[in-house]
């Protein structure tokens, strides 16, 4: 496991559990987790989640479908320290340290590389970012 990474969404969507990487449930659950993990700590409106999960058009029970997926997904994040999935008004929020999510760590490394004037440091930071893929 890369240091403190608990969720990987760069490539196959996986969560660290019981000492190994596991794929959370159905493709829809993985997609829902990825959408929420791209915006840790932010409320993602349920309409955006429905559109992401059912790109070709949601079923009439889209809202209920999201609720079912969230219920199942909570089991995936329940045992991760400092991580929770909560309903917030008309959306859902993944509470997680951005450092626990590979995509957030990737963005951090790239931004740090852009902010340095030292070419060797920038290369090292970009290498670290690419290693997350």
mmCIF file of the C-alpha atoms, coordinates in Angstrom:
data_MODEL
# 
_entry.id   MODEL 
# 
loop_
_atom_site.group_PDB 
_atom_site.id 
_atom_site.type_symbol 
_atom_site.label_atom_id 
_atom_site.label_alt_id 
_atom_site.label_comp_id 
_atom_site.label_asym_id 
_atom_site.label_entity_id 
_atom_site.label_seq_id 
_atom_site.pdbx_PDB_ins_code 
_atom_site.Cartn_x 
_atom_site.Cartn_y 
_atom_site.Cartn_z 
_atom_site.occupancy 
_atom_site.B_iso_or_equiv 
_atom_site.pdbx_formal_charge 
_atom_site.auth_seq_id 
_atom_site.auth_comp_id 
_atom_site.auth_asym_id 
_atom_site.auth_atom_id 
_atom_site.pdbx_PDB_model_num 
ATOM 1   C CA . UNK A 1 1   ? 0.000   0.000  0.000   1.00 0.00 ? 1   UNK A CA 1 
ATOM 2   C CA . UNK A 1 2   ? 1.326   3.457  -0.904  1.00 0.00 ? 2   UNK A CA 1 
ATOM 3   C CA . UNK A 1 3   ? 1.825   5.141  2.491   1.00 0.00 ? 3   UNK A CA 1 
ATOM 4   C CA . UNK A 1 4   ? -1.632  6.185  3.679   1.00 0.00 ? 4   UNK A CA 1 
ATOM 5   C CA . UNK A 1 5   ? -3.658  5.577  0.507   1.00 0.00 ? 5   UNK A CA 1 
ATOM 6   C CA . UNK A 1 6   ? -6.985  3.947  1.339   1.00 0.00 ? 6   UNK A CA 1 
ATOM 7   C CA . UNK A 1 7   ? -8.848  4.548  -1.931  1.00 0.00 ? 7   UNK A CA 1 
ATOM 8   C CA . UNK A 1 8   ? -7.546  4.143  -5.451  1.00 0.00 ? 8   UNK A CA 1 
ATOM 9   C CA . UNK A 1 9   ? -9.524  5.589  -8.324  1.00 0.00 ? 9   UNK A CA 1 
ATOM 10  C CA . UNK A 1 10  ? -6.699  6.063  -10.831 1.00 0.00 ? 10  UNK A CA 1 
ATOM 11  C CA . UNK A 1 11  ? -7.247  2.847  -12.723 1.00 0.00 ? 11  UNK A CA 1 
ATOM 12  C CA . UNK A 1 12  ? -9.377  0.144  -11.127 1.00 0.00 ? 12  UNK A CA 1 
ATOM 13  C CA . UNK A 1 13  ? -11.430 1.525  -8.224  1.00 0.00 ? 13  UNK A CA 1 
ATOM 14  C CA . UNK A 1 14  ? -10.255 -0.220 -5.068  1.00 0.00 ? 14  UNK A CA 1 
ATOM 15  C CA . UNK A 1 15  ? -10.277 0.221  -1.314  1.00 0.00 ? 15  UNK A CA 1 
ATOM 16  C CA . UNK A 1 16  ? -7.693  -1.025 1.185   1.00 0.00 ? 16  UNK A CA 1 
ATOM 17  C CA . UNK A 1 17  ? -9.332  -3.618 3.412   1.00 0.00 ? 17  UNK A CA 1 
ATOM 18  C CA . UNK A 1 18  ? -8.025  -6.451 5.557   1.00 0.00 ? 18  UNK A CA 1 
ATOM 19  C CA . UNK A 1 19  ? -4.469  -5.957 4.348   1.00 0.00 ? 19  UNK A CA 1 
ATOM 20  C CA . UNK A 1 20  ? -5.270  -6.058 0.636   1.00 0.00 ? 20  UNK A CA 1 
ATOM 21  C CA . UNK A 1 21  ? -6.900  -4.089 -2.164  1.00 0.00 ? 21  UNK A CA 1 
ATOM 22  C CA . UNK A 1 22  ? -10.529 -5.009 -2.822  1.00 0.00 ? 22  UNK A CA 1 
ATOM 23  C CA . UNK A 1 23  ? -12.957 -3.877 -5.466  1.00 0.00 ? 23  UNK A CA 1 
ATOM 24  C CA . UNK A 1 24  ? -16.115 -2.476 -3.885  1.00 0.00 ? 24  UNK A CA 1 
ATOM 25  C CA . UNK A 1 25  ? -19.168 -4.266 -5.237  1.00 0.00 ? 25  UNK A CA 1 
ATOM 26  C CA . UNK A 1 26  ? -20.824 -3.613 -8.543  1.00 0.00 ? 26  UNK A CA 1 
ATOM 27  C CA . UNK A 1 27  ? -19.595 -1.346 -11.347 1.00 0.00 ? 27  UNK A CA 1 
ATOM 28  C CA . UNK A 1 28  ? -22.207 1.203  -10.228 1.00 0.00 ? 28  UNK A CA 1 
ATOM 29  C CA . UNK A 1 29  ? -20.826 1.185  -6.669  1.00 0.00 ? 29  UNK A CA 1 
ATOM 30  C CA . UNK A 1 30  ? -17.303 1.680  -7.976  1.00 0.00 ? 30  UNK A CA 1 
ATOM 31  C CA . UNK A 1 31  ? -18.446 4.553  -10.165 1.00 0.00 ? 31  UNK A CA 1 
ATOM 32  C CA . UNK A 1 32  ? -20.310 6.179  -7.289  1.00 0.00 ? 32  UNK A CA 1 
ATOM 33  C CA . UNK A 1 33  ? -17.255 5.849  -5.042  1.00 0.00 ? 33  UNK A CA 1 
ATOM 34  C CA . UNK A 1 34  ? -15.005 7.352  -7.728  1.00 0.00 ? 34  UNK A CA 1 
ATOM 35  C CA . UNK A 1 35  ? -17.306 10.351 -8.241  1.00 0.00 ? 35  UNK A CA 1 
ATOM 36  C CA . UNK A 1 36  ? -17.437 11.018 -4.487  1.00 0.00 ? 36  UNK A CA 1 
ATOM 37  C CA . UNK A 1 37  ? -13.688 10.464 -4.059  1.00 0.00 ? 37  UNK A CA 1 
ATOM 38  C CA . UNK A 1 38  ? -12.909 13.059 -6.713  1.00 0.00 ? 38  UNK A CA 1 
ATOM 39  C CA . UNK A 1 39  ? -14.477 15.652 -4.396  1.00 0.00 ? 39  UNK A CA 1 
ATOM 40  C CA . UNK A 1 40  ? -13.603 14.572 -0.840  1.00 0.00 ? 40  UNK A CA 1 
ATOM 41  C CA . UNK A 1 41  ? -15.361 16.638 1.801   1.00 0.00 ? 41  UNK A CA 1 
ATOM 42  C CA . UNK A 1 42  ? -17.691 18.255 -0.734  1.00 0.00 ? 42  UNK A CA 1 
ATOM 43  C CA . UNK A 1 43  ? -21.389 17.598 -1.150  1.00 0.00 ? 43  UNK A CA 1 
ATOM 44  C CA . UNK A 1 44  ? -22.116 16.014 -4.512  1.00 0.00 ? 44  UNK A CA 1 
ATOM 45  C CA . UNK A 1 45  ? -25.754 16.667 -5.485  1.00 0.00 ? 45  UNK A CA 1 
ATOM 46  C CA . UNK A 1 46  ? -27.837 13.540 -5.965  1.00 0.00 ? 46  UNK A CA 1 
ATOM 47  C CA . UNK A 1 47  ? -28.711 14.649 -9.505  1.00 0.00 ? 47  UNK A CA 1 
ATOM 48  C CA . UNK A 1 48  ? -25.027 14.579 -10.458 1.00 0.00 ? 48  UNK A CA 1 
ATOM 49  C CA . UNK A 1 49  ? -24.648 11.141 -8.919  1.00 0.00 ? 49  UNK A CA 1 
ATOM 50  C CA . UNK A 1 50  ? -27.683 9.846  -10.821 1.00 0.00 ? 50  UNK A CA 1 
ATOM 51  C CA . UNK A 1 51  ? -26.305 11.279 -14.087 1.00 0.00 ? 51  UNK A CA 1 
ATOM 52  C CA . UNK A 1 52  ? -22.898 9.707  -13.460 1.00 0.00 ? 52  UNK A CA 1 
ATOM 53  C CA . UNK A 1 53  ? -24.237 6.265  -12.581 1.00 0.00 ? 53  UNK A CA 1 
ATOM 54  C CA . UNK A 1 54  ? -26.857 6.123  -15.341 1.00 0.00 ? 54  UNK A CA 1 
ATOM 55  C CA . UNK A 1 55  ? -25.265 8.115  -18.140 1.00 0.00 ? 55  UNK A CA 1 
ATOM 56  C CA . UNK A 1 56  ? -27.679 6.765  -20.760 1.00 0.00 ? 56  UNK A CA 1 
ATOM 57  C CA . UNK A 1 57  ? -30.651 7.862  -18.674 1.00 0.00 ? 57  UNK A CA 1 
ATOM 58  C CA . UNK A 1 58  ? -31.635 7.015  -15.138 1.00 0.00 ? 58  UNK A CA 1 
ATOM 59  C CA . UNK A 1 59  ? -34.422 4.633  -14.256 1.00 0.00 ? 59  UNK A CA 1 
ATOM 60  C CA . UNK A 1 60  ? -37.532 6.129  -12.632 1.00 0.00 ? 60  UNK A CA 1 
ATOM 61  C CA . UNK A 1 61  ? -36.187 4.894  -9.320  1.00 0.00 ? 61  UNK A CA 1 
ATOM 62  C CA . UNK A 1 62  ? -32.838 6.682  -9.753  1.00 0.00 ? 62  UNK A CA 1 
ATOM 63  C CA . UNK A 1 63  ? -32.991 8.376  -6.354  1.00 0.00 ? 63  UNK A CA 1 
ATOM 64  C CA . UNK A 1 64  ? -33.806 5.108  -4.621  1.00 0.00 ? 64  UNK A CA 1 
ATOM 65  C CA . UNK A 1 65  ? -31.097 3.379  -6.623  1.00 0.00 ? 65  UNK A CA 1 
ATOM 66  C CA . UNK A 1 66  ? -28.502 5.873  -5.384  1.00 0.00 ? 66  UNK A CA 1 
ATOM 67  C CA . UNK A 1 67  ? -29.692 5.335  -1.807  1.00 0.00 ? 67  UNK A CA 1 
ATOM 68  C CA . UNK A 1 68  ? -29.260 1.563  -2.186  1.00 0.00 ? 68  UNK A CA 1 
ATOM 69  C CA . UNK A 1 69  ? -25.790 2.006  -3.712  1.00 0.00 ? 69  UNK A CA 1 
ATOM 70  C CA . UNK A 1 70  ? -24.783 4.381  -0.894  1.00 0.00 ? 70  UNK A CA 1 
ATOM 71  C CA . UNK A 1 71  ? -25.992 1.926  1.748   1.00 0.00 ? 71  UNK A CA 1 
ATOM 72  C CA . UNK A 1 72  ? -23.846 -0.808 0.216   1.00 0.00 ? 72  UNK A CA 1 
ATOM 73  C CA . UNK A 1 73  ? -20.922 1.567  -0.291  1.00 0.00 ? 73  UNK A CA 1 
ATOM 74  C CA . UNK A 1 74  ? -20.961 2.607  3.365   1.00 0.00 ? 74  UNK A CA 1 
ATOM 75  C CA . UNK A 1 75  ? -19.776 -0.908 4.201   1.00 0.00 ? 75  UNK A CA 1 
ATOM 76  C CA . UNK A 1 76  ? -16.718 -0.290 2.044   1.00 0.00 ? 76  UNK A CA 1 
ATOM 77  C CA . UNK A 1 77  ? -15.726 2.916  3.831   1.00 0.00 ? 77  UNK A CA 1 
ATOM 78  C CA . UNK A 1 78  ? -17.035 2.040  7.311   1.00 0.00 ? 78  UNK A CA 1 
ATOM 79  C CA . UNK A 1 79  ? -13.807 0.534  8.627   1.00 0.00 ? 79  UNK A CA 1 
ATOM 80  C CA . UNK A 1 80  ? -11.439 3.095  7.160   1.00 0.00 ? 80  UNK A CA 1 
ATOM 81  C CA . UNK A 1 81  ? -10.045 5.459  9.798   1.00 0.00 ? 81  UNK A CA 1 
ATOM 82  C CA . UNK A 1 82  ? -11.261 9.007  9.276   1.00 0.00 ? 82  UNK A CA 1 
ATOM 83  C CA . UNK A 1 83  ? -13.560 8.048  6.418   1.00 0.00 ? 83  UNK A CA 1 
ATOM 84  C CA . UNK A 1 84  ? -17.351 8.190  6.273   1.00 0.00 ? 84  UNK A CA 1 
ATOM 85  C CA . UNK A 1 85  ? -20.120 8.584  3.733   1.00 0.00 ? 85  UNK A CA 1 
ATOM 86  C CA . UNK A 1 86  ? -23.011 10.812 4.750   1.00 0.00 ? 86  UNK A CA 1 
ATOM 87  C CA . UNK A 1 87  ? -26.178 12.256 3.310   1.00 0.00 ? 87  UNK A CA 1 
ATOM 88  C CA . UNK A 1 88  ? -26.084 16.046 3.282   1.00 0.00 ? 88  UNK A CA 1 
ATOM 89  C CA . UNK A 1 89  ? -29.316 17.692 2.212   1.00 0.00 ? 89  UNK A CA 1 
ATOM 90  C CA . UNK A 1 90  ? -29.886 16.767 -1.425  1.00 0.00 ? 90  UNK A CA 1 
ATOM 91  C CA . UNK A 1 91  ? -26.553 15.061 -1.890  1.00 0.00 ? 91  UNK A CA 1 
ATOM 92  C CA . UNK A 1 92  ? -23.837 12.908 -0.391  1.00 0.00 ? 92  UNK A CA 1 
ATOM 93  C CA . UNK A 1 93  ? -20.407 13.675 1.000   1.00 0.00 ? 93  UNK A CA 1 
ATOM 94  C CA . UNK A 1 94  ? -17.408 11.407 1.360   1.00 0.00 ? 94  UNK A CA 1 
ATOM 95  C CA . UNK A 1 95  ? -15.523 12.484 4.449   1.00 0.00 ? 95  UNK A CA 1 
ATOM 96  C CA . UNK A 1 96  ? -11.926 11.493 3.865   1.00 0.00 ? 96  UNK A CA 1 
ATOM 97  C CA . UNK A 1 97  ? -8.462  12.881 4.229   1.00 0.00 ? 97  UNK A CA 1 
ATOM 98  C CA . UNK A 1 98  ? -7.509  13.805 0.651   1.00 0.00 ? 98  UNK A CA 1 
ATOM 99  C CA . UNK A 1 99  ? -4.141  12.173 1.317   1.00 0.00 ? 99  UNK A CA 1 
ATOM 100 C CA . UNK A 1 100 ? -5.955  8.848  1.570   1.00 0.00 ? 100 UNK A CA 1 
ATOM 101 C CA . UNK A 1 101 ? -7.174  9.104  -2.049  1.00 0.00 ? 101 UNK A CA 1 
ATOM 102 C CA . UNK A 1 102 ? -4.729  8.531  -4.895  1.00 0.00 ? 102 UNK A CA 1 
ATOM 103 C CA . UNK A 1 103 ? -6.287  11.133 -7.212  1.00 0.00 ? 103 UNK A CA 1 
ATOM 104 C CA . UNK A 1 104 ? -5.977  13.866 -4.573  1.00 0.00 ? 104 UNK A CA 1 
ATOM 105 C CA . UNK A 1 105 ? -2.368  12.852 -3.911  1.00 0.00 ? 105 UNK A CA 1 
ATOM 106 C CA . UNK A 1 106 ? -1.719  12.937 -7.669  1.00 0.00 ? 106 UNK A CA 1 
ATOM 107 C CA . UNK A 1 107 ? -3.056  16.513 -7.891  1.00 0.00 ? 107 UNK A CA 1 
ATOM 108 C CA . UNK A 1 108 ? -0.955  17.511 -4.863  1.00 0.00 ? 108 UNK A CA 1 
ATOM 109 C CA . UNK A 1 109 ? 2.258   16.181 -6.420  1.00 0.00 ? 109 UNK A CA 1 
ATOM 110 C CA . UNK A 1 110 ? 1.555   17.881 -9.770  1.00 0.00 ? 110 UNK A CA 1 
ATOM 111 C CA . UNK A 1 111 ? 0.756   21.219 -8.114  1.00 0.00 ? 111 UNK A CA 1 
ATOM 112 C CA . UNK A 1 112 ? 3.916   20.979 -5.996  1.00 0.00 ? 112 UNK A CA 1 
ATOM 113 C CA . UNK A 1 113 ? 5.967   20.223 -9.120  1.00 0.00 ? 113 UNK A CA 1 
ATOM 114 C CA . UNK A 1 114 ? 4.518   23.274 -10.855 1.00 0.00 ? 114 UNK A CA 1 
ATOM 115 C CA . UNK A 1 115 ? 5.347   25.404 -7.833  1.00 0.00 ? 115 UNK A CA 1 
ATOM 116 C CA . UNK A 1 116 ? 9.040   24.579 -7.645  1.00 0.00 ? 116 UNK A CA 1 
ATOM 117 C CA . UNK A 1 117 ? 11.894  26.198 -9.532  1.00 0.00 ? 117 UNK A CA 1 
ATOM 118 C CA . UNK A 1 118 ? 14.146  23.182 -8.953  1.00 0.00 ? 118 UNK A CA 1 
ATOM 119 C CA . UNK A 1 119 ? 13.992  20.861 -11.968 1.00 0.00 ? 119 UNK A CA 1 
ATOM 120 C CA . UNK A 1 120 ? 15.172  17.799 -10.012 1.00 0.00 ? 120 UNK A CA 1 
ATOM 121 C CA . UNK A 1 121 ? 12.516  18.324 -7.345  1.00 0.00 ? 121 UNK A CA 1 
ATOM 122 C CA . UNK A 1 122 ? 9.856   18.782 -10.022 1.00 0.00 ? 122 UNK A CA 1 
ATOM 123 C CA . UNK A 1 123 ? 10.911  15.553 -11.727 1.00 0.00 ? 123 UNK A CA 1 
ATOM 124 C CA . UNK A 1 124 ? 10.796  13.681 -8.414  1.00 0.00 ? 124 UNK A CA 1 
ATOM 125 C CA . UNK A 1 125 ? 7.326   15.033 -7.652  1.00 0.00 ? 125 UNK A CA 1 
ATOM 126 C CA . UNK A 1 126 ? 6.033   14.166 -11.118 1.00 0.00 ? 126 UNK A CA 1 
ATOM 127 C CA . UNK A 1 127 ? 7.526   10.677 -10.825 1.00 0.00 ? 127 UNK A CA 1 
ATOM 128 C CA . UNK A 1 128 ? 5.692   10.247 -7.513  1.00 0.00 ? 128 UNK A CA 1 
ATOM 129 C CA . UNK A 1 129 ? 2.467   11.412 -9.187  1.00 0.00 ? 129 UNK A CA 1 
ATOM 130 C CA . UNK A 1 130 ? 2.850   9.003  -12.097 1.00 0.00 ? 130 UNK A CA 1 
ATOM 131 C CA . UNK A 1 131 ? 3.650   6.123  -9.737  1.00 0.00 ? 131 UNK A CA 1 
ATOM 132 C CA . UNK A 1 132 ? 0.109   6.431  -8.366  1.00 0.00 ? 132 UNK A CA 1 
ATOM 133 C CA . UNK A 1 133 ? -1.277  5.309  -11.719 1.00 0.00 ? 133 UNK A CA 1 
# 
